[in-house]
């Protein structure tokens, strides 16, 4: 999800939501901005963090079944660091 440019996200999430069947689920986990977590040392130029409430806002018209933020320890690139992530589960409303 971090490879979707911020200016394309509204359209991309619209496409994802439109392709989901009524009553279907979207389960999404992505990296988010967090005041206590620096950008990872191996973060690429084409990767973009999500703002804290951004993902929930794309699903404000769906039933939000689960939303949890976490901070994970990571050792990718042999440099210990952390990532802030957000996981949501949202259900497309029944008509």
C-alpha angles and dihedrals in degrees: 000000000000091000093066106099113236092242090056099045100090090054094043094049089046088056093047092049093046091053092052116096120239107278090017125134134238114201112191133175120182144158115266138190114263128179092225098046124073122214108274115263091236095047110136132227091247095052122096130191120224121236116250099263099021098103094048089050091059087057100040090117092054131070107267105216098174137010123171133164121204140174114224130196114230137183101189113143087023090274115112112232142138138250128204111217137181125206122193135177115199130179123214107237122252112248 
